[in-house]
């Protein structure tokens, strides 16, 4: 009897959630309901080549830090990889490398936390103006206990700015988000 009650309650909650939220729109799934192509997403990333000003807003646990820095994007490997350097020439310098892997777009982040989380483009939840990267393993980290970057969303704004939300986890729980607000540096 109790199982039937819980099942009915679950069905009711799911029904209410669907009624309030509604069905997924085309915008929720890469536009038009089909996954964004990895090659098109990588082509979009390549447009970042150059120097950017970064207004970083770091919120981790109960602390907030703000900083101004640079981010540099450089193509390498005959255009087969995009290298992102955050906080260049500082003690907090980090590098992320984006590349295609057949039909997937992948990224490895070489973190100041001394680990290397790997990510894969979530093609179903991305558009060409909003790239969603999800955690896909890593080296030198234990997701159950270490601090690591657990996901990143990159939004290309209409005014030319780019906003990157770097999510982190610690001890298996959400630990905060670092927001990079990028604007193209003057030449």
N, C-alpha and C positions, 0 to 999 in steps of 0.2 A: 504494500500500500504506500509506504514511504517512497519507494522508487518511482511509482507512478506520479506522486506529487512532485518530486524533483524533476522528472522528465517534463511534466506539464509546465512547471515553472520555467524551465529552460526554454521550452518552445515559446512561451509567452514573452520572455525577455528578448529572444531572438526576433520575434515578430515585432515587438515594440522598437527594437533597434533598427530594423529594416524600415518601419514606418517613419521613424524620426529622421534617419539618415537617408533613406531611399536607396534605390539601386545605384551602382557605380555609374558615373557619367563617362563620356568618351574622354574627357580631360584627365580622369583618374588613371587611365590605362594607356599612357603614351599617345593620346589623341587617337581618334578613330577606333579605339578598342584593340588595336594590334600593337605588338611590342615594337619599341624603337629599334632600329637596326644598329648594331654595334659599330659598323663602319661609318655610318652617319654621325653617331655620337662622338666617335674618335675624331672625325673631320671637324666637328664643332670645337672639341678640346684643342685642336691644333691652332685655332684662331687666337688662343691665349698667348702664343709665342711673344715674348718680350718681358718688359719690366712693369711691375704693378706696385702701387702703394697699398698697404694693408693696415686697416684699422681693426685690430683684433680685440675681441671681447671674450675673455675666458671666464666661464662660470663652472667651477668644480666644487662639489659639495657645498659648503657655506661661504666660499670665497669667490670674489670677482676681481679680475685684473684686466686692465686695459693697456694696450700698447700700440704704438705705431711702428711699422717695420716695412720690409719689402718682401715681395714674392717674385721669383724669376721663373719663367717658363722657357724651356729650350728643347728644340727637337734634336734627336740623336738617332744613330742607327739608320741613316738614310731616310729619316722621317718615319721610322717604324715605332718609335717610342717618344713620348713627351715626358721630360724631366721637370718636375716642379721643385724648386728650392725655397723653403720657408725660412724666414729669419736668417738670411745668408750672412756669412762671416761673423756669426755670434756663437756663443756657447750653447745656444738652443737650436742651432741649425738642424733642419730635417729635410729629407728628400722623399718625394713620391714619384714613382715611375708608372705611367699609363701605357698600355700596349694592347693590341688585338691578339686574341688567341682563338683563331678560327672565327666562330660566330659570337664570341664573347669579347667584351671589353674588360680588361683587368687592371688592377692597380696594386702596387706594393708600396707601403709607407714605411720608411726607415726612420723610426721615431726617436726622439730624445729620451724616451723611457727605456731605450736599449732593447726594443723588440721590433719585429717586422710583421705587422698584421697585413693580410692580403684581402683584397676586395674584388667583387665582381659586380658589374653593372646590373642592376635589377631592371631588365629591359621592359617588363610588364608595368612597372610603376614610374618609368622615366619618360620624359619627352625631350625634344632637342633643346628646350630651354630649362629643363630641370632634370639633371642627371643624379640618380640615386644609386649609391654604391653600398653594397651590403657585405658584412664580414664573411670571409670564406677561408678561415684558418689563419695560421701565422707561424712564425718561428720565434723561439726564445720567449714564449709566453704561455701561461696557463690561464685560460679564460675564467676558471673558477676562482682564482685568487689574485691575479695580477692586474695592474692598471694598463689599459690598452685602448687604442682607438677602435671603436666597434662599428662605425658607419660614417658615411659622409654624403651630404647632399649638396650639389652645386647648382645654383640658380643664376641664369644669365638674364639680367634685368634689361628692360627696354632702353634704359638710358646709358647702356654700355658697362655698367658696373656688374660685378660678379660677387655673389654672396655664397660662401661655403660654410656649412654647419658640420663641424667635426664632433661626433658623439663619442663619448668614452664610457668605459665600464671599469669598475674596481670591485674585487671580491664577488664577481658575477652579477653586480647590480649597476644600474645607471649611475654614472658619477658626474655627469655634466656635459655641457656642450661649449665648444670654442667656436665663435663666429668670426670668420674672416670677411671683411667688407673691402673688396678689391676695386680699385679704380686705376685706369691706365696711367702710368708715370709719364710725365712730359719728357720729350726727347731732348 
